[in-house]
Amino acid sequence: MGVIKLDVASSYSSPLLLPTASRLPHKSLSFVSTFSPSKHASFPVNQEQQPCRIYSSMSPSVWSLRKPSNFDFILNSCQIEARRRGRSGLSKIYCSTNAGQLNETSLAVKEKSVSVILLAGGKGKRMGASMPKQYLPLLGQPIALYSFYTFSRMSEVKEIVVVCDPSYQDVFEDAKENILVDVKFALPGKERQDSVYSGFQAVDLSSELVCIHDSARPLVYTEDIEQVLKDGWLNGAAVLGVPVKATIKEANKESFVVRTLDRKTLWEMQTPQVIKPDLLRKGFELVKRECLEVTDDVSIVEHLKHPVFITEGSYTNIKVTTPDDLLLAERILNL
């Protein structure tokens, strides 16, 4: 009988994950663990003896978490990460057949391995301003520079590719003196996917992750970026999102209700959206070949039938689109 060491910690992220594709023989595993209340929390699924589904990031197979005495799953490379979604957070389990073998470092995104594509080429017509919304001042600083500076301070980021009209490059050129990452520029395209593709062409070939962000989202938290980067690294593609609060109804062309959608299954997508370069390249090839239109970045990957992981983000990560959004962003910053 094998022995697994569990380190269980509270974390704010997304659903259950079993990053394995290999099918090795099932093993009965006994569990040994020590928990410190200040650093660790027990795994509620096991305590309540409720079934908990584990999805493979590379396979459609599903396993069930049960109480520890009959905890069976497929093991790959002696490493498994299982995570349980919660509305306000989740519990995370790291497992290793060799005690102490698995640690945060082995799952972490490497330093200087991420290329950020910062989309700053939108027109912002709904704002009704004389300039694109992302360049409007927010408490004295252009909106686009908030996330620009946030990414520039992260050790994982090696470069920021700003997709913008050349007439606004000086906004970022002037800010380059205050940061330590490389800054490149690319021209925006007609549609969002064209702008992302333009920025992708400028990405360093050695980058291990591409992180795409709307510059009109100035309030994204560093902690949320770090988590979606990690989830993107583990799964190939990940996106920040928040559970939908409002009741959503589907309507027909005559504006009559067709049905009420189950709110528990609905998520509002945000950015950043993180994709491994090879996956994004294959996605663009498919989109161009099939003449497809996509409304967000991970949709490109969805067309490849590759699973996209949702990392639970923050409701304050708003997109500044209207004058009311600008006022809300100011209030959030003043909290």
C-alpha positions as CSV (number, residue, x, y, z in Angstrom):
1,M,0.0,0.0,0.0
2,G,1.3,3.4,-0.9
3,V,1.5,6.3,1.5
4,I,0.7,9.9,0.5
5,K,1.5,13.1,2.3
6,L,-1.2,15.8,2.1
7,D,-0.5,19.4,2.6
8,V,-3.9,21.2,2.7
9,A,-4.1,25.0,2.5
10,S,-6.8,27.6,1.9
11,S,-6.6,29.4,-1.4
12,Y,-8.7,31.6,-3.7
13,S,-8.9,30.0,-7.1
14,S,-11.0,27.7,-9.1
15,P,-12.4,24.1,-9.6
16,L,-11.0,20.7,-9.0
17,L,-8.0,19.7,-11.1
18,L,-6.1,16.5,-11.6
19,P,-3.3,17.3,-14.1
20,T,-2.6,13.9,-15.5
21,A,-3.2,12.2,-18.8
22,S,-1.4,8.9,-18.1
23,R,-3.5,5.9,-17.0
24,L,-1.5,4.0,-14.4
25,P,-2.9,1.2,-12.3
26,H,-5.2,2.3,-9.4
27,K,-3.5,2.3,-6.0
28,S,-5.0,2.1,-2.6
29,L,-3.5,4.9,-0.6
30,S,-3.4,5.6,3.1
31,F,-3.0,9.1,4.3
32,V,-0.7,10.8,6.8
33,S,-0.7,14.5,7.5
34,T,-0.2,17.1,10.1
35,F,-2.1,20.4,10.0
36,S,-1.4,23.7,11.7
37,P,-4.5,25.8,12.2
38,S,-2.6,28.9,11.4
39,K,-1.5,27.7,8.0
40,H,-3.7,24.8,7.0
41,A,-7.3,23.9,6.9
42,S,-8.8,20.4,6.6
43,F,-10.5,19.4,3.3
44,P,-14.2,19.8,3.8
45,V,-15.2,17.2,1.2
46,N,-13.5,14.4,3.2
47,Q,-15.0,15.6,6.5
48,E,-18.5,15.7,5.1
49,Q,-18.0,12.5,3.1
50,Q,-19.5,14.2,0.1
51,P,-18.4,13.2,-3.4
52,C,-16.2,15.6,-5.2
53,R,-15.3,15.4,-8.9
54,I,-11.8,15.6,-10.2
55,Y,-11.3,16.6,-13.8
56,S,-8.2,15.7,-15.7
57,S,-6.7,18.7,-17.5
58,M,-5.8,16.5,-20.5
59,S,-8.5,13.8,-20.4
60,P,-12.3,13.8,-20.1
61,S,-12.1,11.1,-17.4
62,V,-13.6,11.9,-14.0
63,W,-12.7,10.5,-10.6
64,S,-14.4,10.9,-7.3
65,L,-13.0,12.0,-4.0
66,R,-14.4,10.0,-1.1
67,K,-13.4,9.7,2.5
68,P,-9.7,8.9,2.9
69,S,-10.1,5.2,3.7
70,N,-11.2,4.5,0.1
71,F,-9.5,7.4,-1.7
72,D,-8.7,6.0,-5.2
73,F,-7.4,7.9,-8.2
74,I,-4.9,7.6,-11.1
75,L,-1.4,8.7,-10.2
76,N,1.0,10.3,-12.6
77,S,4.6,11.4,-11.9
78,C,3.8,11.0,-8.2
79,Q,2.2,14.4,-8.2
80,I,-1.5,15.4,-8.0
81,E,-3.2,18.7,-7.2
82,A,-6.9,18.5,-6.3
83,R,-8.9,21.6,-5.7
84,R,-12.4,22.2,-4.5
85,R,-14.3,25.3,-5.7
86,G,-16.1,27.5,-3.3
87,R,-18.0,30.7,-3.8
88,S,-15.7,32.6,-1.4
89,G,-12.6,30.5,-1.9
90,L,-11.5,26.9,-1.9
91,S,-9.4,24.3,-0.3
92,K,-6.4,23.0,-2.1
93,I,-4.6,19.6,-1.6
94,Y,-1.1,18.8,-2.8
95,C,-0.3,15.1,-2.8
96,S,3.0,13.3,-3.3
97,T,3.8,9.6,-2.9
98,N,7.2,10.7,-1.5
99,A,6.7,12.8,1.6
100,G,7.9,16.3,1.0
101,Q,8.6,15.7,-2.7
102,L,6.0,18.2,-4.0
103,N,6.3,21.8,-3.0
104,E,5.1,25.2,-4.3
105,T,8.3,25.7,-6.3
106,S,7.6,22.7,-8.5
107,L,4.1,24.2,-9.4
108,A,5.2,27.8,-9.7
109,V,5.5,29.9,-12.9
110,K,9.1,30.6,-13.6
111,E,10.6,34.1,-13.3
112,K,10.8,36.0,-16.6
113,S,8.8,33.4,-18.4
114,V,5.6,35.3,-19.2
115,S,4.9,37.7,-22.1
116,V,2.0,40.1,-21.4
117,I,-0.1,41.3,-24.3
118,L,-1.7,44.6,-23.1
119,L,-4.6,45.5,-25.4
120,A,-4.8,49.3,-25.6
121,G,-6.1,49.9,-29.1
122,G,-9.9,50.1,-28.5
123,K,-11.9,53.2,-29.5
124,G,-14.1,53.3,-26.5
125,K,-17.1,54.8,-28.2
126,R,-19.5,54.1,-25.3
127,M,-17.5,56.4,-23.1
128,G,-18.4,59.4,-25.3
129,A,-15.0,61.0,-24.6
130,S,-12.6,62.8,-26.9
131,M,-10.0,60.0,-26.5
132,P,-10.1,56.2,-26.1
133,K,-11.3,55.2,-22.6
134,Q,-8.0,53.5,-21.7
135,Y,-6.2,56.8,-21.8
136,L,-8.6,58.8,-19.7
137,P,-7.2,59.9,-16.4
138,L,-8.2,57.9,-13.3
139,L,-7.2,59.8,-10.2
140,G,-4.6,61.6,-12.3
141,Q,-3.1,58.6,-14.1
142,P,-4.1,57.1,-17.5
143,I,-6.3,54.1,-17.0
144,A,-4.0,51.9,-19.1
145,L,-1.0,52.5,-16.9
146,Y,-2.5,50.9,-13.8
147,S,-2.3,47.4,-15.2
148,F,0.9,48.3,-17.1
149,Y,2.6,49.0,-13.8
150,T,1.0,46.0,-12.0
151,F,2.4,43.6,-14.6
152,S,5.8,45.4,-14.7
153,R,6.3,44.7,-11.0
154,M,5.7,40.9,-11.2
155,S,8.8,38.7,-11.2
156,E,7.1,36.2,-13.7
157,V,6.8,38.9,-16.4
158,K,9.7,39.3,-18.9
159,E,8.0,41.7,-21.3
160,I,4.9,43.7,-22.1
161,V,3.7,43.9,-25.6
162,V,1.5,47.0,-25.8
163,V,-1.0,46.8,-28.7
164,C,-2.0,50.4,-29.4
165,D,-2.3,53.2,-32.0
166,P,1.2,54.8,-32.6
167,S,-0.2,58.1,-31.5
168,Y,-0.6,56.8,-27.9
169,Q,2.8,55.1,-27.7
170,D,4.3,58.0,-25.8
171,V,2.0,57.2,-22.8
172,F,3.9,54.0,-22.3
173,E,7.3,55.3,-23.6
174,D,7.3,57.9,-20.8
175,A,6.5,55.2,-18.3
176,K,9.3,52.8,-19.4
177,E,11.8,54.6,-17.2
178,N,10.0,53.4,-14.1
179,I,10.0,49.7,-14.9
180,L,12.4,46.8,-15.3
181,V,10.7,44.7,-18.0
182,D,11.0,45.0,-21.8
183,V,8.3,47.0,-23.5
184,K,7.4,46.3,-27.2
185,F,4.6,47.8,-29.4
186,A,2.3,46.2,-31.9
187,L,-0.4,47.7,-34.1
188,P,-4.1,47.0,-33.3
189,G,-6.3,45.1,-35.8
190,K,-9.8,45.5,-36.9
191,E,-11.2,43.1,-34.4
192,R,-10.0,42.0,-31.0
193,Q,-8.7,38.7,-32.2
194,D,-6.7,40.6,-34.9
195,S,-5.1,42.8,-32.2
196,V,-4.2,39.8,-30.1
197,Y,-2.7,38.1,-33.1
198,S,-0.7,41.3,-33.8
199,G,0.7,41.3,-30.3
200,F,1.4,37.6,-30.4
201,Q,3.7,38.1,-33.3
202,A,5.9,40.3,-31.2
203,V,6.1,37.8,-28.2
204,D,9.5,36.4,-27.3
205,L,9.8,32.9,-28.7
206,S,11.2,31.6,-25.4
207,S,8.2,32.7,-23.4
208,E,6.3,29.9,-21.7
209,L,3.0,31.7,-21.2
210,V,1.1,34.4,-23.0
211,C,-1.0,36.6,-20.7
212,I,-3.6,38.8,-22.5
213,H,-5.2,41.7,-20.6
214,D,-7.5,44.6,-21.4
215,S,-5.9,47.9,-20.5
216,A,-9.4,49.1,-19.6
217,R,-9.3,46.8,-16.5
218,P,-7.1,48.9,-14.2
219,L,-7.9,47.3,-10.9
220,V,-6.8,43.7,-11.4
221,Y,-5.1,42.3,-8.3
222,T,-1.5,40.9,-8.4
223,E,-2.7,37.9,-6.4
224,D,-5.4,37.1,-9.0
225,I,-2.8,37.4,-11.8
226,E,-0.4,35.1,-10.0
227,Q,-3.2,32.5,-9.6
228,V,-4.4,32.6,-13.2
229,L,-0.8,32.3,-14.4
230,K,-0.4,29.2,-12.3
231,D,-3.6,27.7,-13.5
232,G,-2.6,28.5,-17.1
233,W,0.7,26.8,-16.6
234,L,-1.0,23.7,-15.2
235,N,-3.8,23.5,-17.7
236,G,-2.6,25.2,-20.9
237,A,-5.3,27.8,-20.7
238,A,-6.9,29.7,-17.9
239,V,-9.1,32.8,-17.5
240,L,-10.1,35.0,-14.6
241,G,-13.8,35.0,-13.9
242,V,-16.4,35.6,-11.3
243,P,-19.7,33.8,-10.6
244,V,-22.7,35.6,-12.0
245,K,-24.8,37.4,-9.4
246,A,-27.8,38.4,-11.4
247,T,-30.6,36.2,-12.8
248,I,-29.9,35.6,-16.5
249,K,-32.7,34.9,-18.9
250,E,-32.5,33.8,-22.5
251,A,-34.9,35.6,-24.8
252,N,-36.0,35.2,-28.4
253,K,-35.9,37.8,-31.2
254,E,-39.3,39.2,-30.0
255,S,-37.9,39.8,-26.5
256,F,-40.0,37.0,-24.9
257,V,-38.3,34.9,-22.3
258,V,-37.3,31.4,-23.6
259,R,-35.8,30.1,-20.4
260,T,-34.1,31.1,-17.2
261,L,-30.5,29.9,-17.1
262,D,-29.0,28.2,-14.0
263,R,-27.0,30.9,-12.3
264,K,-24.8,28.3,-10.5
265,T,-23.2,27.3,-13.8
266,L,-22.6,30.9,-15.2
267,W,-19.4,32.8,-14.9
268,E,-18.6,36.3,-16.1
269,M,-15.3,36.3,-17.9
270,Q,-12.5,38.9,-17.2
271,T,-8.9,39.3,-18.1
272,P,-6.1,38.3,-17.8
273,Q,-6.6,35.3,-20.0
274,V,-3.5,33.0,-20.0
275,I,-2.6,30.6,-22.8
276,K,0.5,28.6,-23.6
277,P,2.1,29.9,-26.8
278,D,1.9,26.6,-28.8
279,L,-1.7,26.2,-27.9
280,L,-2.5,29.8,-28.9
281,R,-0.6,29.4,-32.2
282,K,-2.6,26.3,-33.1
283,G,-5.8,28.1,-32.1
284,F,-5.0,31.0,-34.4
285,E,-4.3,28.6,-37.3
286,L,-7.7,27.0,-36.8
287,V,-9.5,30.4,-36.5
288,K,-7.9,31.7,-39.7
289,R,-8.4,28.5,-41.6
290,E,-12.1,28.2,-40.6
291,C,-12.7,32.0,-40.7
292,L,-14.1,32.0,-37.2
293,E,-14.9,35.0,-35.0
294,V,-14.2,34.9,-31.3
295,T,-15.2,37.3,-28.6
296,D,-12.5,36.6,-26.1
297,D,-9.1,35.0,-26.2
298,V,-9.6,31.6,-24.6
299,S,-12.4,31.1,-27.1
300,I,-9.6,30.5,-29.6
301,V,-8.5,27.6,-27.5
302,E,-12.1,26.3,-27.0
303,H,-12.3,25.8,-30.7
304,L,-9.4,23.3,-30.4
305,K,-11.6,21.4,-27.8
306,H,-8.9,22.0,-25.2
307,P,-10.3,22.6,-21.7
308,V,-10.0,26.1,-20.3
309,F,-9.7,26.6,-16.6
310,I,-11.7,29.3,-14.8
311,T,-9.7,31.0,-12.0
312,E,-12.0,32.8,-9.6
313,G,-11.1,36.5,-9.6
314,S,-12.5,39.6,-7.9
315,Y,-15.6,41.6,-8.6
316,T,-13.5,44.8,-8.4
317,N,-11.7,43.9,-11.6
318,I,-14.2,45.9,-13.6
319,K,-13.8,47.0,-17.2
320,V,-14.1,50.8,-17.5
321,T,-16.5,51.3,-20.4
322,T,-18.9,54.0,-19.4
323,P,-18.7,57.2,-17.3
324,D,-20.4,55.3,-14.4
325,D,-17.6,52.7,-14.5
326,L,-15.0,55.5,-14.2
327,L,-16.8,56.8,-11.1
328,L,-16.9,53.3,-9.6
329,A,-13.2,52.7,-10.3
330,E,-12.4,56.0,-8.5
331,R,-14.4,54.9,-5.5
332,I,-12.7,51.5,-5.4
333,L,-9.3,53.1,-5.5
334,N,-10.3,55.5,-2.7
335,L,-11.4,52.6,-0.4
